Amino acid sequence: MKTPFWLATFVAGIFAHAAFAASTTNLSDQWWNKGESGWGASVLQEDDTLFIDVFVYGQDTKSTWYTGAAVYQGVSARGHLIFSGDLIATTGPYYGAPIFDPGAVTRQKVGTITMDVDSVDTATLTYSVNGVVVVKSVTRQFWKMENLAGSYYGGFVYNLSGCVPASLNGPVTEFSAITVSQVGAAITISESVVGGGSCTYSGTLSQAGHMGTIQGTYSCSNGAHGTFTAFELEVNISGLTGRFTANNQYCPTIQGRLGGLRSTPY
C-alpha cells in the first residue's frame, strides 16, 4: 500500500523530535521482504534498543541465524530513525540433549546490523557477516487481523490548525466513552464526549504486522464532518491506542492521539 503524503510528513516530524526510541512507533514485530518469503527478522523493542533475530541461509543453503542488539543512534539527514549494533553468531549444545549446558554456548561477532526506519511500517535492514554485506527492504509481516471491538474509557487529544475562523485553532482534549464495532475490516467508532456531544467514525481497517490503520469519514453532533485516518493502532487486554489525522469544513489539519482503557477490568 502506498504511503499517504500525510503519513510521510508525520513520520518525518516525530522522528525529528524523538529524544529516545520509546517516544516513537513501537517497532516490535515480525519483519520480512514480501518478494523473498523464506527468511525474515524478528524485532523486539525495549526503550532505545532493538533485539533483532535474523534467520537466513548459509553458503551451504542450510538455515542459520544471527542476533544483534541495535541501539538507537539518532535521526539521519533524511529524517529516519537509525538503530545499529554488533551482529553475533552463536553455537551451542544439541537442543535434544537431556540437560542444556550453558558453558557450551559460544558467541562470536561476525559483523554489524543496522535498521534504518523510514515509516511506521517500512525500513531498510543492513547487516554484514564476515565481510559479506546484505541490504534488504523490509516491512511488517501480516498474520491475522486484530479485533478492535470493545468499549473503552479514554478520549482524543489533538491540535487544529488552518481553521476558519482562526479562533478554532489550538489544542483540544476530549474525555469520552468510546465504542468500537467491527465486522471483518469494517469499523465503526462511536464517541460520547463527557459534558455533551458525540461523533461517529466509519472506515475500513488495514493492517501491517500488529499495527492497524483505519481510513474513513466522520460526523459529529455539532455539525462538523470530514475524513480521517487513524494509524499506529494497537490493541491489547488493557485497551486501545493510536494516532490520527483528520479534516473538516472548518479546519484542514487536525492531528492527534486517541485511546482508552477497556470498560471491563477483567
Beta strands, then each sheet from edge to edge (+ up, - down):
strand 1: 29-32
strand 2: 40-46
strand 3: 49-57
strand 4: 63-75
strand 5: 81-91
strand 6: 106-117
strand 7: 122-129
strand 8: 132-140
strand 9: 150-161
strand 10: 170-183
strand 11: 186-193
strand 12: 198-208
strand 13: 211-220
strand 14: 225-235
strand 15: 239-246
strand 16: 253-262
sheet 1: 1+ 2- 3+ 4- 5+ 6- 7+ 8- 1+
sheet 2: 9+ 10- 11+ 12- 13+ 14- 15+ 16- 9+
end
